[in-house]
Amino acid sequence: MTDIDPLTDFRADMPAPTAAYLSRTRDSLFSDVPGHGRVRVRSRARTRIAIAGSAAASATAGLVALTFVGAGPASAASVLDQAAKAAAGQPGAAVRAGQYTFAESTTHANGRTTVSQQWLPVDGKGEGLIRDTAGYEIHLRDGAMVSKNPYPLPAGTPLIPIKGGAPLAPLDFPGYDYLLTLPTDPHALLGIIGAQARNLGARTDQARDQEEFFIIAEATSQSFLPPTVRATFYQAAALIPGVTVIKDAKTADGRPGIAVARTDGTQRLELVFDKKTFALLGDQSQNTADGSVIQASVMTGSGIVDKIGQRP
């Protein structure tokens, strides 16, 4: 195991994040605010963009660059507008009470490939499960974590109960029904996203903007979303200052695309879209100093299922 394998490194005894903490590489999978605070959970191996400063380049040694900044007339706003239109045109899912949203993603990081899966109750109530192929898992109940077996404990370590549960941040693994209550106006949605960013410790405009883009990347790249909600997330991303376009990009599995990205320090977070359909292909974090990729992920499955453990 490494310190960027998914479903790991959650530390229930950590205090609320300070500005200094947020300025570091944010390479732990789970950052949390214990006690009465809400918990920030990461379901897979994403190295977070450094919010208030540059990240350590050593974390990226040995990885091959996957994307290149290219010239062209396209703007980030136009790409995200096309992506929003494509998303809004997709059919909505028929969802019944008692069902679950399923999402599966494959992540390449630090020379390893890990598959993460999640099952979330559509109404946000009852049991939920997040797990990965490295043997780590988190159990949810009524929108809160109730047990986990975090890194650096050996894979397969018995689950550790969380007394009283640890409520999740609102946009971390939300129920499908909750997503349907989100505003379809991108400015209003960005206000909700910004509030979560501030609650997670983003104190400056740059920190907030980067965290907002990160929250949107998390939601759109590893969750099963209603079409209108996905579209509004893309529209909200277009409102964030500093979002740029990468004309020629490739996903972790080699598919070409066009990306929108936001850079902080020497790290860039990218969302890669198909150039023709504007469907989201994957996301990745890249070190701009040497062109190496820190981590890259693609969603490999999603849908509505009747029980935990089932695939669409």
N, C-alpha and C positions, 0 to 999 in steps of 0.2 A: 504493500500500500504506500501511497505518497500523500503529501499534505494537500493535494488537489483532487483526490479521488472523491466521487460524489457521496452524498449522504454521510459525510464525515466531519470531524472537527467542530461539532457543536459543543459549546462549553456553557453549561447551565449556570455556572458560578461567575460568569463574566459580568462586570458592571455595565451600565449604559455607555454606549460608545462616546468617546470624547472627540474633539476636533483632531487631536493628534493621532488618535487611533484611526479615524477615518482617512487620514492622509497617507496611511501606509497602503500596501498593495491590496488589501482586502482579500487575501487569498484563502481565508478560512471559508469553509462551506456554509457554516451557519454562524451568524452574529446574533446575539440576543440581548434583550433588556429584561432581566429576571424580575421576579416579584410581581408588582402590579403592572409592569410594562408589557408591551406586545413583543412577540418574537419574530425575528427575520430569519426565514428558513431558505436554504438553497437545496434544490433537489438533485443537482448534478454538479460536475466539476467545472464551475465557472470561476475564473480568477477575476475579481472585480476590478474595474477601472479605478485607478488611484484618484480619489475625489479632490484632494487638496494639494497634491504634489505628484512627483514622478515616482514610478515603481522601480523595484530592483530588477535590473536586467538579467541577473543570474537565474531568475525563475524561468527564463525562456531558452536557456542554452540547449542547442541540439535540435530544435524544431525547425521545420522548413516553412518558409513563407508561402502563403496561399493566395494573397491578394495583392493587387497593384493599383495605385491611383492612376486613373486614366483621364485624358482630356476629353471634352465633349460638351454639347449644349445642355445636356440633362442637368436638372437641379435636384437637390434632395426633396424639395417640396413637390416637384412634379412626379418624382418616383413614388413618393408616399401617397400622393393623390391617386395615381394609377393603382397602387396596391390597395388603397381604400375602396376604390370602385370595384376592383376584382373581388375583394372580400365581401363587399355588400351584395354582390351578385350571386353568391353561393346560397344554396338552399339551407334553411335552418333545420336543426335536428328535432325529431319528435321525442320529447322527454317526459317520462312518467315519474311520479313520486316513488322513492325507493331505489332509483337507479343511480349510476355512478358515471362520472366522466373519467375517461381513460386517456393517458398520454404516455408515450414512450419516446425517449431520445437517446441517441448514441453520441458519446463525447470522446474526442481524441485529445489527450493532454499528457504531457510529460512522457511520451512514448507508450502510453497505455490507452486502451479502448475500453470504455465502460458503458453499459446500457442501464438506464434508469427508467423506472416505471412508477406511475402514480394512479391511484384510484381515489376519487373524491366524491362524497355524496352530493347529489345535485342540489339538495336543499341545505347543505352545510351542516346537517345534523347526523348523528350516528358516527359509525366508524369510517376511517380513511386509512390508506396505507401508501407510503413512499418507500421504495426499495431499489437496490442496484445489484448488479452482478458480482460485485465485490463482497457481498454478504452483509451489507449494512442496511438498516431500515429504521423508519420512524412510523409510529402509530399515532393516529389522530382520533379525536372524539369531540364532536360538537365544535369544530373550529379551533381546537387546541391540541398541542402535543401532549400525549399522556405517557409515552415511553419511547426510548431510543437506545441504540448501541453505538456510540460515536467513536470516531477516530480520536486518539491513537490506540484505543482498545483493539485487540485482535478481532478480525472478522469472525462472526459466529458467537461473539460474547453475548451472554444473555441480556435481554432488554432491561434497561434501567428505567423504573417508573419515575414519573415526574409528579410529585405530590401537588394535587390541586389543578394540574394541567397548566400549560403555558400557552395563552392565546396567541394566535398568529397575527402578523400584520395584515390589514384588510385585503390587500391585493396579492398576498402570498398564498397561493393555492385556494382561491375563493370558490365557493359553490356556484354551480351554473345559474341557480335562481338569483343569487346575489349579483352576478354579472349582468343579468337582465334588468336590474334596477339602476345600473350606472347610466349617467346622462349620455345622450347621443350628440350633444354639443361638445366639440373637442376642447373648447376653452374651459367649460365646466369640468370635463373629465380631467384635464391637466391640473385644475385646481385641486382635485382629490388626490391626484398623483403627487403633486407638490406638497400637500399636507403630510402624506406618508413620508416623503423624502425628508422633510424637516423633523418629523418625529423620530426618524432613524439617525438624526444627528447632522444633517446637511445644514450648515449655518451660513455659508456664503452663497452668492448667486451662482458662481461656478460649481460649487458643490451640489447645490440643488439641481441645476440643469443636468449635471452628469448623472445624478441619482435618478432623476426623472426618466432620462433616456434608458438607464439600466432597468428600471421597473418595467418600462414598456417592452424592452427586449425580453425580459424574463417572461412577462405575461404572454406575449405573442409567439415566442419560440418554444415554449414547453407546456402550454395549456390548451385544452379544447375550449374554444371561445365561440359564442354566438356570432354569426357573420356581421351583424351591425356593430357589435362591441369591438370585434377585431378591426373593423373599418375605422371606428372612432379612435382607437388606440393609434393607428397609423396617422390619422389626421392630427392628433395631439402631438405626436412626435415631430411633425412638421413645424409646430409652433415653438419648439425648443431652440434657443440660440445656439449657433455653433455646429449644427448638424450639416454634414457635407455628403457629397455623392462620390462613389468610387465606380467608375464606368465599367471596368473590367475586373471582375472578382470571381473567385471560385470557392465552393463549399469544401468542407472536410473530405467529402467523397468525390471531389473533382468536378462537380457540375459547374458550368460557367453561369454567371449571373451579373446583376448590377446591385450595388450595395449602398445603403445609407449608413453613415458612421458619425461618431462623435469622439473627439480626442481630448484626453486630459493628460498633461505631462508627456510621457513617452509611450502611452498606451492608447489604443484605439479600439472601441467596441463597434462591431459591424453587424448589420442585418442584411443578408444576401437574398435577393429576389430573382425569380426567373425573368429574363429579359422580355419574353413574349407574353406570358400570362400574368406576371407580377405576383405570383404566389410566393410565399416565403419559403425559401429553400433551407436556410440554416443561419447560424450566427457564429461569430468568433471574436476573440480578443487578440490583437496583434501589437507587438512591440515596434514602434515606429523608428526606434534608434537603429535597429539592425534588421528589421523586416521579418523577424521570426514570429511565429504564431504561438501564443500562450495556450490557448485552448480553442477547439472548434467543435460545434455540435450540430446535429441535424435531427429533426423530429422524424421518427420512423413509424409512428402509429398514433392514432387518436380516434375518439368516438364515444358513444354512449353504450354502456354495458349494464347487465342486471345484477352483477355481484363482483366483489373483490376477487382478483385473480383471473377474471375473464378478459378476453380480448375481443374487439369488435369483429 
